[in-house]
Amino acid sequence: RRPFLFSALGGDVVAYRVDDGWQLGTDALAFEGEGYGGELRGSVDLVRGRRPRVDLQAVATHGEVVAAKLFWPLRTMSPNAMAWLDRALVGGSVSGRAAVRGDLEDWPFRNHAGLFIAQADVRDATLDYHEDWPQAEHIDAVARFINTGLDVQASALATMDVKVGPAHAAIGDFGDALLDLDAKGQGSGANLLRFLRATPVGRRFREQIEGLAIGGRGEVTFDMALPIAHSNDVVLEGNVALRDADVDLPRYDLQFTGASGPLRFTRDGFTADSLDVGFRERNAKLSVAIGSHAADPRHAFEARLDGSWPASAVFADVPVLLPFVDRFPGDAAWGTQLAIEEDATGRVGRTRLGLGSDLLGIAIDLPAPLAKPAAQASHSAPW
């Protein structure tokens, strides 16, 4: 990008004639540059009318991650890849080794006529990988550059207090850069929810999850494919495994305890299939679908709760029926469904609630023909 500036440069350099030019060589050339320092050794063949042939090895004994921005190969990296790296590399320290061997006429060695390889040990780095997603911080990783690609293995990192590790990121070719990122992490339900709200997924469905609170802990895995030239085309798939989490929905005056099970998310929504939960002192199954995961495309939010309760628990929020619940002794299986439509502007629209049961296990202590023994089922109209 510009000439390298060295505050210190020292060592022995030998130059001698060869048949078609000159060869320069050194066994130890120490340098101190802008945010990095180390030692270089090897040789360069200067051939008239051709690009040089090189056989060089370098050791960076210390450096700042942002100093890497000085070294992008302008003729082999796409402008989008360089712009992404410029924004993504925010901070951290690095040390490592690099070697390049081959005829620079063949650079960037896509035909395997030469080799460029570098390994960097990165400590406490920050990566701003997408402008719409929370930064990855406190990254400890090993990054390997091989010819035109990059492979990163991170042992630890964090994002919004969610601890992640291990994580893997790769760019197959900087000429047409596609970032593949997969990671595993864990954190409290509160921190996982805070992370979700800070992502495009959480912002898109802000109204649907308004007031939602999650306790307990969870483990998260996710895979992201990010075309650097078209970052809005990101593909995301992830899972959160909840463990013994309390889930509160104050908007609907609902509280669930001990929620355990998988929650799957993509850039277009998320779903939880048959979470094990406690609701009104009974075990139940809770399913939730938001966005594209809803069965009906008109719905922004769908939920279903299945379990067995007495009538007094089912109608606890209907005061007008409470004087009569003693006439419905016993327990029965109940299914409750909630659907919330989304209008053309993306705002919450009509809400529909359905409740069904065959009342098998609940007796009806009312005059005939309404009376029913507990062992007799009633017909439940479909929702």
N, C-alpha and C positions, 0 to 999 in steps of 0.2 A: 504493500500500500504506500509505503514511503521508505526512504533509506533508514536502515537501522542506526540508532544512535547509541554509542557505548561510552559510559563514563570511565571504563577501564577495559583495556585489551592488551594482552601480553602473552608472549611465547615465541618459540622458534618456528619460522616458516622457511622451507627450502623450495627453491624454484630451479628447474633445470630443463634443458631442451630435450624434446623427443622428436621423432621423425616428422610429425605433422603439426607441431606446436610446442606448447609448454605444459609441464605438470607442476602443480603446487601441492605441497604436502606439509603436514604438521603432526607431531605426536602429542602435543598438548598446547592448545591455545585457549587461555582463560579469558572470559568476557563477563562484563557486568552491563546489562542493557536496561531498558525502561521497564522496570518491574520484574526482572528476571536476571538470573546469572548462572554460570556453569562453565563447561569446558567442551572444546571441540577438537576432534582429531580425524585424520583421514587425508584424502587426496582429491584434487580436481584437475582434470585434463582439459586444457584450453586448446581447441582445435580450430584452425582457421576456417571460417565459413560455416561452422556448425555450432550448435549449442554444446555446452560442456558435458563431459562424462564425469560423474561424481561417485565417490565411495567415501561417505562421511558418517561419523557417529558423534552424537552430542549427548551430554549429560546436563540436565537442568537441576542444579543442586537446590535451587529455591526459585519461587516465582509466584506471581499473583494470577489467578484464573483470567482476569480481564486482559492480561498481557497477551493472551492467545490471539486477540483480535488483530495484532500486528502481523500475524503469520498466515492469514488466509491466502491460498493460492488463487489469485484473481482470474487466471485463465481457465481454471478447471472447476471452480465452484460457481453455481448459479447465483445471480444477484439475490434471489429470494433466500437461498441458503445462508449467504453471508449476512443478510439483514436479520434473519432469524437468530443466528448465532450472536450477532452484535447485541440484540435485545435480550437474549436468553441468558448470557453469561453475565451475572451481576456481581458475584464476589466469591471469595475463597482463596485458598493457597494450593500450590501444586508443585510437585517435583516429578522428574521422570527421565526417560531416555528416548532417543530417536535415532534412526538410521535410514539413509537413502543411498541406493546403489543402482546405477543404470545410466543410460544415455538420455539426456534430457530432451533429445529429439522425440523420445517415446513417452514423455511425461503427459498425462498422469498415470502411465503404466497400466492402462486398462487391458492391454494385450499381454500382460505378465512379462514384458521384456525387461522390466526392472522392478524394484521393490522400494516402497516407502512404508516404514513401520514406526510407530511411536507408542509408548505406554506412559500414561500420566497417573500418578497417585494424587487424588484430589481430596482435600480436607476442608470441612466446614464451608462448602460452597453453597451458593444460591442460584437456582435455575428458574428463570421466568419463561416457561416453555410455551405458554399461550396467554394472550392478553386477557382472556375471559375467565381464566382459571387461577386459583390461588397458587402462589409460588411454592416451589419445593425448596426447603431450607435445610441447613446443617447436613449437607450431603457428604458422605464419605464413600469414595468410589474409586474404581480403577477404570480408566478410559483407554481404549486401544484404537488407534488409527491404523488402518491397513489400506494402502493405496488410496482409493477414493471413498472409503467407507469408515464408519465409526461404530464401535461397540462399547457400551458402558455397563459395568456391573457395579451396582451400589449396594453396599452392605448395610447402610443406614441413612435415613433422611426423615424429615418431618414436614408436614404441611398443616397449618392451623392446629397444632397440638395433636395431630394424628400421627403416630409413629409408623413409618413405613420401612420395610426391609424384609427380605431382599427385593431389589427392583432391577429391571433390565431395560435398557434403551438401545436402539440401533438405527442407524441410517445407512442403507445399503450403498447409496451412491450420492455424493453431494451435487452431482450434476442435475439430478432430478429427485430432490430430497423428499423422502417420506420417513417420518419419525414413527417407529414402532416402540411403544412403551407398555410394559406390563409390570405390575407391582403387587405386593401383599402388605397389609398393615393391620393395625389394631388401635383401638382407642375407646374412650367412653362414648356412650350413646349421645351425650350432649355435644361432644366434640365432633363426632361423625355428622350429626345434624347441622352443626355450625358450618362444617366444610360443605355439606350438600347445599345449604342456603347460599353459599358464596360462589357456586358454580352456575353455569347457564341452565342446568336442569332445575336447580332450586329456584332461580330467579323466574324461570318461565312458569313454574307452578307455585308461585309465591302464595296466591290466594288459597290454593287447595291445601297447603300445609301450614297456613297461618295458625299460630298458637300451638302447633304440635310440639310436644316435649317428649324426649326419650331418655330413659335412664339405663342402668346396666352397662354392658360392654358389647363390643362387636368386632368381628374380624372382617376386613374388606380385601377383595381382590379386584383388579380391573385391568383391562387391556384397552389401549388407545392407539389408533392409527391416525396420524396427523400429517396430511399433505402440506408441506411448509409453504408451497406456492398458493395453496387454496385452503387456508386454515379454517374456513367456515365449513368445510366438508369433513370435519373430524368425525371418525367412527369410534364409538365408545360402548363398551360392554363391561359391566361390573356386577359384583355380588357382595352383599353384606350379610354375614351370619350373626344374628342377634342372639345374645345369651342372657336370659333372666332379666329382661329389660322392662321397666314400667313405661307404658305409652299413654300419654294424656292428650285428649282432644277437647280442650275447653270450649271450643267453638260449638261442639255438639254435646257438651257435658258428659263425655265418655272417658272412662279410665280403665285401662287394661293392665294387668300385672303379669310378671314373669314371662314376657313375650320371648319366644325362642324359635329360630328358624331362619330360612333364607329370604333375602330381599334382593331382587335383581333390578338393575337400572341401565338405561341407555341414554343417549342425548335427547331422546324424545319422550321419556317418561320412566316410570318404575312400577314394579309389581311385587307383591308378597303373596305367595300361595300357601294357604293353610298354616299360618303361624300358630303355634301352640300358645294360648294366652289364658289368663284367668280373668273372668268377668262376673261380677256379682257373686263371688264365692264359689264359682263353678269353673271347671275346665272347659275350654271352647276352642274353636278353630276360626281364625280371622284371615280373610283374604282381602287385599287392597290392590287396585289397579288405577294408575294415573297416566294421562296422556295417551300415547299410541298403544299402550298395553290394555286399555279398556276394550271390552268385548264389543261395545257399541261405539262407532266413531263419533257419535253426537255427544258422548259423555266425556267430560274432563276428569271425572272421579267416579270410581265404582268401589263398593265395599260389600262384603258379605260376612256375616257372623253366624256360626252354627254351634249349637250346644243344647244341653238339657237343663231347664229351669222350671221352678214352680211359677204359677201365674202371678204370684205376688212380686217376684223379681222382674218378670217381663213387663208388668204394667206399673212398676214403681214410679214412673214419671208421668202417669196419667191419674191425677188425683180423683177425677170423677168416678173412676172404676174401683178405687181402693175399698170402699164399703162392701164391695161384692166379691172380692178375691177369696174370701173364706169359703165361698160356695164352689170353688174350683180347686179342691185338694189334689195333691200329687205333683209329679214331675212329668214333662213331656219334651220331646225334641222340637226345637224351634229354629227356623231359618229367617234371618233378617237381611234385606238387601237395601242398599242406599245408592242412588245414582244422581249425579249433579251434571247438568248439561253446561256447555260452554257456548256463549253467543258468538256472533261473527267478529266481535272486537276482542275475543279472548277472555272476556270477563265471565264470572260465574252467573249461570242462568237458572233455569227451573230445577228444583230438587224433588226427587221422588223417593218415597220410603215404602217398602213392602215388608209384611210380616206374615209368616205362614207356619202352620203346625197341624198335624192330624190329631193332636190332643190325646194320643195313645199314652196312657199312664196318668192322665188327669181326669177325675170324675167331675161331672156337672150336677150340682145339687140345686136344681131348679125344677119347677113344675113341668109335667109332660106337656108338649112333646120335646122340650128342651133338655130334659134330664138325660144323663149318659153315665154308665159305669166306667171306671178307669180303664178296664181291659178292652173297651170298645173304641175303635178309631173313628174319627170324623173325617169328612171330606174337606181337604184344604184346597181352596181355589189357587191356581197358579198365579205367580206375581207377574 
